[in-house]
Amino acid sequence: MDIFSAVSELPDDCVEYTIFLLNTEDSASSKLERKEKLEEIASAASALSEPWVRKYIWQRQEFKLKVVELFGEPCLHGVTEFGECIDDEWFIVFILRELSKTVPDIVVKIADNDGEFLLIEAANAIPKWLSPENADNRVWIFNGNLCIIPAHNPDSATSYTLSDALQFLNSNTSMLYRPQILQKEAFARLEEYPQAAKDHIQRAKVTVPRRVAQILHHHPKYIAPASEAFLLRDPISMKVCSTMRNFPPEDSVTCVVKFTRLLYAQLKSQRIIPPAKFKMPKPNEDGYNEAELGMKVACGFELLCAGSGKSKVRKNKDYSTDPRFRQYVRMLEKEGFFKREAPGTPLYQQLVSQAKETFAEFSGDSYNASDIGAEIVNELDAMDELSDEEIATWDKTVDDDKWMDIDFKEFENLLDGRARAGVQDDDRPEDSEEANQEILESQQKVKSMVDRLRKFMDDEKAGFDGVEFDDDMSDSEDDEEDVPSSRIEELDEDDEVNEDDFLEFFLKEALKLSPEEIEQFRAEPSQDVPKAVNKGKMMAGSEDENEFDDDIAEELLSKGIINEGENDDFEIMRNLLESIKHQEGGAGPGSNLLAGLGYGSN
């Protein structure tokens, strides 16, 4: 049983690996000699993987081996947190498999939160008697093969203890179950390696603050935590991006940055209203894509480093109160680690201390974004200022991102089986009816919103302290829960509307704008509040603004959302859109108003 499997399940995004020596020919070797041998193997693993990992970007933690003791037996051990990047896990499997081919006298054990995930991959090739109940310590990688310790009696097979498994492996490797079909199924994902490790990287041109370009040029690995910080942002944390104290965008440069394909796709798919500090080109202008992607990267670095000064020094933990450690001790007792010593004796306490040290080594340090942010700040403080001449010498190679293109029609056909049956969209007349119904429902939702806003604006009961929402205004056919009557100022944060999603919903569904037109609307500077107060002032803007307002009004009229002569309806939606746009992705009066009217985050 793996140590983490014994004390608790591994987190969803972690892989654990352990390497033991087979000392059949040198069973008399001392523990110190075995540790020295393991250090040599760790060095061999680093040398073997160096050409593959040199330019590899890990999502969270890198592959790393260190010498520890388990049940008194030295071994190499590591735990890697890979986040959402499953490629990292399989890359580690590839490295360990290749290491086992190079070093013949080792056995490798690897597992994640699913347990023996290699058995899951090879489910169609494993013996029928093998199950999760009896698989503990039976599955190993040896000489590049996935091997299973056979059962003497398949009908009554039980799990092995670690000590029994190592004893079997030291003398009976020829009896291991390792058919070719098992290897093909278990390691099918490794066929593209090591080339897959190179294809993992995506180089793209971005416009970023000079300090971001500098840190990424010297340490490309920091793109991963910075991107994740941006992807996990919330309205409160995003407030630091209104100042960009650590990475001012006023001094920006354009350069090529390395991403992983996963991070690149995740960042490209994110929608965000740029903070006011960023002066973005219009969507149809050159450099927009570079500026948009760079803005997301820069915000990620600001989010990552903003809390770096708040990192606290970790104190030594009292593992005796940790329930995982108590379970670990029970496993040690089962393995005979305490040599039948009574609790409280000096030898027992000494063994408990050893167990705590081993547990701490195996537990390791988890991924900590604040620590990484502090590292970045320290690195930047030690660097000289980056010059334009130096940037001009950097590699300018970019990678094609056509791999992101998806033929959605073909994809849908594959999902519902129409591609195989040869049925085309033209053969499905009901599709157009469904589409029309969807459009009508979207128009009705927007019209309902306008009606509620008009009712809100006409409410004569509103006092100086705010507006009370009646129960009938809180009901929504699309919400499962009612929004309780409350004042605007007292709305809970959980009720805040996702203003960016609403903005896109309205522009797309109500006004039928194209994606390019939506992006152009996002990129235009927000109107000042005085301009949004009355239509006379608002319509006195530039010719482009007047045309845009006319387009909105015409579209609202054509869809039946407002009626001829009802300028107030137009004003309601115009001002609401401007308010949401002015919030720049954060909370504000526009989103709070919608939440109070029953239009929550959905």
Secondary structure, DSSP 4 states (H G I P E B T S, - for coil): --HHHHHSPPPTTEEEEEEEE--STTTT--HHHHHHHHHHHHHHHHHHHHHHHTT---SS-----EEEEETTEEEEEEEEE-TT-HHHHHHHHHHHHHHHHH-TTEEEEEEETTBSHHHHHTTTTS-TT--TTT-TTTEEEETTEEEEPPPSSGGG--PPPHHHHHHHHHH-GGG-B--HHHHHHHTGGGTTTTHHHHHTEEEEEEEEEHHHHHHHHH-GGGHHHHHHHHHT--TTGGGGGGT-SSS-TTSEEEEEEEEEHHHHHHHHH---PPPTT--PPPTTSTTHHHHHHHHHHHHHHHHHHHTGGGPPPPPPP-GGG-HHHHHHHHHHHHTTTTTTPPTTSHHHHHHHHHHHHHHHHHH-PPP-HHHHHHHHHHHHHTSPPPPHHHHHTS-------GGG---HHHHHHHHHTHHHHT--GGG-THHHHHHHHHHHHHHHHHHHHHHHHHHHHT-TT-BTTB-PPPHHHH--TT-SSPPPP--GGG--GGG---HHHHHHHIIIIIS---HHHHHHHHHSPPPPGGGGT-HHHHTTS-HHHHHHHHHHHHHHHHTTSS-TT-HHHHHHHHHHHHHHHHTTTS--HHHHHHHHTT----
